[in-house]
């Protein structure tokens, strides 16, 4: 069975792993998923990630982050743009998740960036996910 939306699969795996309080989760490796994991790491939602070779396209092992009392750092993670309905926004129209307390992951012509980086670099693009 082939996967159609690898990024949605990655976000679902992270969502399920956070609910189970897992330390890490493995996702399928591709450029967009590596970019999303990089943004999550830069913004402090995950501890880190590494690419693990498995003889095919590889896996991304995402190390999840929890608070000092074991509470989840990622409370909600949702896919915005889907293969059937792509959502593009200019820099002035990128939504601020939870009035700046969360992030929006955006795929731009300069790579995958958070909404804060998009505002700094004055670039818009495809809205991938919101994280709070």
N, C-alpha and C positions, 0 to 999 in steps of 0.2 A: 504494500500500500504506500503510495507516495504522499508526501506532505504538500499541501498547496500553499499555506501561509506559514512560513517558518518563524517569522517574528511573533505572530499571534501564539504559536505553539510555545515559544520561549517565554512569553509573558505569562501564559497559563501555567507553565511548569514552575516559574518563580512564585506565582500566586499560591499554588498548591503547596509548595515547599515551605513558604512562610506560614501557612495555616498549620502545617505539621511540625513546625519548629525544627526543620532540618538544618544542618550546618551548611550544606552545599547542594547544588543541583546541576545536572548535566543537560546541556542544550545543544542542538545542532549548530555547527559552525558555518557562518557565512559573513560577508562583509557588514551587512546591516546589523546583524545580531552582535558582532564585535563592537560596532559603533554604539549600539544601545547599552551594552555592558560597560563600555568606557564612560559614557555619560553618567550612568548610575554610580560608577565608582567615583568619578570626579565630584558628584553632588553628595556623596556620603551615604547612599542608600544600600550599597553592598561593600564588603571588605575588599573584594578584588575578584579577578577572574584569570583563568589561564586556558590556553588552547592545548588540548590533548589530542595527539594523533591516534587514529584508530584504524588506519589502513584505507579509509575511504575519504570523506571530506573533513573528518575530525569532529571533535566535540569541544564545547566551551564549558568549563567547570566554573560555576559562579559560587563564590563564598558569600553567604548571606550574613547580614549584620543584625544584631539585636541590641537592645538597650541594656543598662546595668541590672535591671530586674527581670530580664528576659522578654521584655515587650518588643513587638515587631517594629522595626523602623519603617518598613513599607506597610502602610495601612491599606492602600488601594492602588491597583495598577490596571489601567484599562487601555485597550487598543482604540485609536481614533480613526485612522485611515485604514480602510480594508481593501482587499483586491477588487471588490465589486463597486466600491464607492471611495475613490481617493479624495482626500481633503487637503487642499493647498491654501496657504494663507501668506499674505505679505507680512512684513515685520510689524507693522502697526496693528494687525489683526490677530496676532498670536495670543491666545488666551493665557491669562495668569491663573494657574491652578491654585485654589484656596488663597487667593489674593496674595500670591508670592510665597506661600509656605510650602507649596508643592512645585513640581516642575512639569514642563511639557517637553517631550523629546521630539526634535524636528530634524528631518533629513534635508539638508541644504546642498547647494552646489559646492560648498566648501567642506562637506562632511556632515556627520551626525553631531548635532549640538543641542544644548539645553536652550530653553527660551531666554534665559539670562544672557548666554553667549550670543544668541541671535540679535538681541537688542543692542549689545555692545558692538557687534560687527555690522549691524544694519542689513541683515539678510533674512529672507523668509524661505519657506519651502513646504514640504509635505509634513503634516502633523502625524507622528508615528504613535505616540502613547502619552498618557498623563499618569504621573506618579504622585501620590500624596501619602 
